[in-house]
Amino acid sequence: MYMSSRSFSDINQKRWIKACHKLGLRVETKFGKGSHILIKHPETEHKYTIQKNLHKFINMKIFKKMMEWGFSEEDIWEALK
């Protein structure tokens, strides 16, 4: 998988929430205890949890999950702007 020179180190949960909305995913912020959020694909009902405290490798994992769900690398980076 090609990863561009953009940085995975400075993506926080708030940016992921905005990106998920832009990509048409459902975001649930009050599904349980703590500060994690749940994202759902509207068509497949696939789910993924994004924690509050993120770092480079977790962001890469989230990014790869978005690609598995059918979003292009460029669409994800555009949504993260």
FENFENUR-V886017 format. One record per backbone hydrogen bond with DSSP energy under -1.0 kcal/mol. NH is the residue of the N-H (numbers start at 0). CO is the residue of the C=O. E is the energy in kcal/mol with one decimal. If there is no record, write none. Layout:
nh:NH co:CO e:E
nh:NH co:CO e:E
//
This chain:
nh:15 co:11 e:-1.8
nh:16 co:12 e:-2.4
nh:17 co:13 e:-2.1
nh:18 co:14 e:-2.5
nh:19 co:15 e:-2.8
nh:20 co:16 e:-2.0
nh:21 co:17 e:-2.3
nh:22 co:18 e:-2.0
nh:23 co:20 e:-1.4
nh:24 co:19 e:-2.8
nh:25 co:39 e:-2.6
nh:27 co:37 e:-3.3
nh:36 co:49 e:-2.5
nh:37 co:27 e:-2.8
nh:38 co:47 e:-3.0
nh:39 co:25 e:-2.5
nh:40 co:45 e:-2.5
nh:44 co:40 e:-1.9
nh:47 co:38 e:-2.0
nh:49 co:36 e:-2.6
nh:58 co:54 e:-2.5
nh:59 co:55 e:-2.1
nh:60 co:56 e:-1.8
nh:61 co:57 e:-2.4
nh:62 co:58 e:-2.5
nh:63 co:59 e:-2.5
nh:64 co:60 e:-2.0
nh:65 co:61 e:-2.2
nh:66 co:62 e:-1.9
nh:67 co:63 e:-2.3
nh:68 co:64 e:-1.6
nh:69 co:66 e:-1.6
nh:70 co:65 e:-2.1
nh:75 co:71 e:-2.2
nh:76 co:72 e:-2.4
nh:77 co:73 e:-2.5
nh:78 co:74 e:-2.2
nh:79 co:75 e:-1.7
nh:80 co:77 e:-1.0
//
